[in-house]
Amino acid sequence: MELYKFDKGSFLVNLLAIIYDPKTRKILIGRRENDPHIKELSWCFPGGRPSYKEDLEFYLKHIIKIKTGLEVDVKKVVFAKTYPEKREFLSIYYFTELIGGEEKPSRNIKELKWVKPTEVKDYFTTSLHPKVLEFLKTLE
């Protein structure tokens, strides 16, 4: 499908996991290199684009396991947004909690780092919506 031919109603959906460890009260972020869609992207919440065949929450758990080695419990949707850098991307942010696994970066994630929720803004090089930042503050 060539999205540029549509003037409205078509987005590339991206699911992002805010992975929270209730024991340490930190969240996991991943460092990417050479993102093909958003050149400025460096640190991000792990996630990916789902297929049309899967339930969104099922897919998110699956891709988090592949990209981080971790198992999560999907709790709720936090926020959804498009980006000034790339308007055709629609990202859905999910709050998830760590339940197990062995941490190991994979695929397009080169490094994983646990940070305090309010430190995320110090790492991200792309826009981070104020509603996401407000949610992160509630986790500290």
C-alpha positions as a printed Julia matrix, in Angstrom:
140×3 Matrix{Float64}:
  0.0     0.0    0.0
  1.39    3.4   -0.96
  0.28    5.62   1.92
  1.37    8.85   0.27
 -1.53    8.41  -2.19
 -4.08    8.8    0.63
 -4.87   12.25   1.96
 -6.3    11.05   5.29
 -7.13    8.04   7.43
 -4.03    5.92   6.76
 -1.23    5.55   9.28
  1.66    3.24  10.02
  0.78    1.98  13.51
  3.61    1.52  15.94
  3.15   -0.08  19.39
  5.51    1.12  22.11
  5.96   -0.41  25.57
  6.72    1.64  28.63
  8.25   -1.3   30.5
  8.15   -0.67  34.24
  9.98   -2.69  36.88
  7.98   -2.23  40.11
 10.92   -3.51  42.2
 13.4    -0.86  41.02
 10.78    1.74  39.95
 12.65    2.19  36.67
 11.65    1.87  33.04
 13.48    0.3   30.14
 14.59    2.25  27.08
 16.46    0.98  24.04
 19.08    2.61  21.85
 18.59    2.3   18.11
 21.02    3.07  15.31
 20.21    4.24  11.81
 16.43    4.2   12.04
 15.17    4.06   8.43
 12.11    6.21   9.13
 13.16    8.86  11.66
 16.83    9.8   11.31
 16.9    11.71  14.63
 15.76    8.68  16.63
 18.26    7.29  19.12
 16.72    6.14  22.44
 13.14    4.91  22.43
 10.59    2.7   24.11
 10.84   -0.81  22.64
  8.1    -1.87  20.27
  7.21   -2.32  16.62
  4.56   -2.38  13.92
  1.96   -5.13  14.33
  0.58   -7.33  11.61
 -3.11   -7.27  10.78
 -3.47  -10.87  11.9
 -2.64  -10.45  15.59
 -4.25   -8.91  18.64
 -2.28   -5.72  19.46
 -1.47   -6.69  23.05
 -0.39  -10.19  22.0
  1.89   -8.7   19.35
  3.39   -6.22  21.8
  4.29   -8.98  24.28
  5.78  -11.02  21.43
  7.93   -8.22  19.97
  9.14   -7.13  23.42
 10.29  -10.7   24.1
 12.15  -10.76  20.77
 13.75   -7.31  21.06
 14.58   -7.3   24.79
 14.42  -10.91  26.01
 11.89   -9.81  28.64
  8.35  -10.88  29.39
  5.81   -8.19  30.2
  2.23   -7.9   31.33
  0.33   -5.32  29.26
 -1.65   -3.11  31.67
 -3.24   -0.29  29.65
 -2.96    2.2   26.82
 -1.36    5.42  28.03
 -1.55    7.63  24.96
 -1.58    7.65  21.17
  0.02   10.28  18.94
  1.5    11.22  15.61
  4.92   12.87  15.34
  5.94   16.23  13.95
  8.97   14.42  12.48
  6.83   11.85  10.63
  3.09   12.58  10.51
  2.13    9.24   8.96
  3.31    7.33  12.07
  0.71    6.72  14.76
  2.26    5.41  17.96
  0.27    3.78  20.72
  2.04    3.86  24.09
  1.25    0.96  26.43
  2.07    0.73  30.11
  3.54   -2.7   30.79
  5.13   -4.33  33.83
  8.15   -6.59  33.83
  7.3   -10.16  34.83
 10.47  -12.05  33.86
 12.96  -13.05  31.25
 16.64  -12.46  30.59
 17.53   -8.99  29.32
 19.22   -9.06  25.92
 19.0    -6.45  23.14
 18.13   -7.8   19.7
 17.18   -6.73  16.18
 17.24   -2.95  15.85
 17.82   -2.39  19.6
 21.57   -2.11  20.18
 21.56   -1.34  23.91
 19.07   -1.48  26.78
 19.11    0.81  29.8
 16.95    1.07  32.93
 16.32    4.68  33.92
 14.16    6.64  36.33
 10.92    7.53  34.56
 11.63   11.27  34.6
 15.12   10.72  33.11
 13.66    9.54  29.79
 13.6    13.1   28.46
 17.38   13.28  28.93
 17.88   10.42  26.44
 15.23   10.89  23.76
 16.24   12.95  20.71
 12.75   13.0   19.17
  9.57   14.6   20.46
  8.13   13.22  23.67
  4.56   14.35  24.27
  3.8    16.14  27.57
  1.05   13.57  28.33
  3.61   10.76  28.19
  5.95   12.77  30.43
  3.13   13.38  32.91
  2.39    9.65  33.0
  6.07    8.85  33.59
  6.12   11.2   36.6
  3.4     9.11  38.23
  5.73    6.08  38.21
  8.38    7.59  40.5
